[in-house]
Amino acid sequence: MEWLNPPATCTEGPDGLAVVTAGATDFWRETFYGFTRHSGHVLHHAVTGDFSAEVTVTGAYDTLYDQAGLMLIVSETHWIKCGVEVTDGRAVFSTVLTNGRSDWAVMPLPFAADRLRLRLTRHGDAVRVQVQDPAGGWIMARLGYLPDGPARVGIMACSPERAGFRAVFSDYTCGPAIPRALHEDH
């Protein structure tokens, strides 16, 4: 795995990989704000074909837009990031899907956001994002389009409004895609 925009610090410990962000880091393209940012931290590896990537993430979510999770990058103009993000004073599950321009969707969580297991699955040109319910099962947060082809996937952390956001990633896996059925417990 290699870094796109290395973080301020990164240390491996018994709890996982701790990432501390640099300031003004984010991924966004044009919509609503009128700017483009491609400065967030992503530890990624190459992928082709269908796959599922999972990670457990914990974070000290505090400041507006603090975020940590998974990211799939096809190109600088085609990508998806997903995970926990602070907006309107609380941590929510967030996805930004970018096909030339970004769109942003948030989902309030019916459980604490401080420690979550996330999954991103690719089936051809379809990308599915899920979050694990601590009580069991997976909740689908997003199903969207990204062009098929070689890409990079991995862990992501950003903090557009400050430096020093700390997230810990553990139990990262990437392997064969889960079955395509949307309404099964996988």
N, C-alpha and C positions, 0 to 999 in steps of 0.2 A: 504494500500500500504506500501511496505517496500523498503529500500535501498539495492541495491547491490553496494558496494563501496560508502559510503556516501561522498558527496561533501565537500569542504572546508567550505562553508556556504550555508544555504538554509533558505529563509525567505518568508513568505506569506504576500502579500500586496494587495492593491486594483487593481493592474495590473495583478496579478497572482502570481505564485510561482517562485521566483528568485533564481537561482542556480549559485553559483560561484565555478568554478572547482579548484581542486588541480592540481599540475603540473604532467606532464608525464602520463596522463590518456588517455586510448584508448582501443578499441576492434579490434583485428586483429589476424589472424592465418596463419603464415608461408609464404604464397605466396609472391614472389618477394623479400621481406625484410629478410626472414629467421628467424623471431622471432614471438613469440606469446605474445599478451597482452590481459588481461582480467581485466583491472583496471579502465575502464570508469564508470561514475556515471549513474545508472538507478534506477528510482523510479517505482516499478512494482507491479503487482498483478497477481494472478493465472487466467488462462483462459483455457477452454476446448471447443472443437467444433469450429464451425464457428463464426466469430465476425468481427466487424469493430471498430477500435480505431481511434480517431481523436484528434488533439491538434493544437492550434495556438502557434507559437513560434516566439519570437523576440530575437535578439542577437547582441552583440557588436563584430561581426566577424571582426577580424583584423589580426591575426597571422596564419601562415600556419597550416592547419588541425584543427583550431577551428571548432567545430561542435555541433549541437543540433537538436533533433528531437524525433523520436519514435524508439523503439526497441522491437523485439519479440525474446525471448530466449526459445528454446526447450531444449538445453543442452549447455555445454561449447563449444562444437564442432559444434553445429547447431543453427544458429541465423541469424537475419537480423537487420541492423540498417539503418535508412534513415533520411534525413533532409538536412539542409544547412551545407556546409563545405567550408572552404577556401582552394583553391588550385590554383597555378599559379597566385597568386595575386588578386583573385576575389572569391566572394561567389557564389557557384553553388549548384544545387540539387545533392545530393550524396546518393548512396546506396551501402552497403557492405553486400553481401550474403555469408554466411559461411556454407558449408557442408563438414566439415573436414578441408578444406582450404578456405581462404577468396578470394572473387573476388570483385572488386571495379568498379563501373560505375558512371560517372558524367554526368550531363545534364545542360548546360547553361540555365538560366531562361530568358524569354523574358520580365520580370518585376523585380522590386526590390526584393531582398531577405531579407530585414530587418524585415518583418512581414509576415509570411506564415501560412496557414492552411494545415496540412498534414493528410493523411488517410492511414492506413494500414489495409488490409482486409485479412482474412484467409478463404479459402474454401477448407476444407480437407487438402491435402498436397500442395496446391497452395497458394502463398502469393502475393497479389497485393499491390503496393505502388502508391499513387497518391498525387499530390499537387494541391491545388485549385488556379485557375487563378483568380486574383482580378476582372477581367472583367466578370467573370461568368464561371461556369463549372469546371470540373476536368481534369487534364492532367495525363495520366498514365506514371509513370517513370520506373516501373519495374514489371515484372511478373516472379515469380521464384518458385522453389521447396524447401520445408522444410518438414521433416517428420511430420506427423500428431501425435497428442497426447497432453497430458497436457503440458502447457507452461506458460511463464510469459510475460506480455506486459506492457509497460509504457513509460515514458519520459526518454530521454538519453541526456547527455552532456559530451563532452570530450575535452581535450586540450593537445595533445601530446607534444607540443613544449613550453608550458609555464603554469604557474598557473595564476588564476585570470580571466579567460574567464567568462563572465556573460551572461546568457540566462534567459529569462522569458517565462514560459509556462502558458497558460490560456485556459479555456473552454475545458478541457480534457473530453472526453466521450469514453465509450466502451460499445457496445451493439450488437444487432443482425447484422449479416453481410448484407451488401448491396446486391442487386441482382447480379447474376453471369455475366450478360451481360457486355461485355467489352466496347462496343461502344455506350453506352447510357449515358446520363448526369444524374448522381446520386448524 
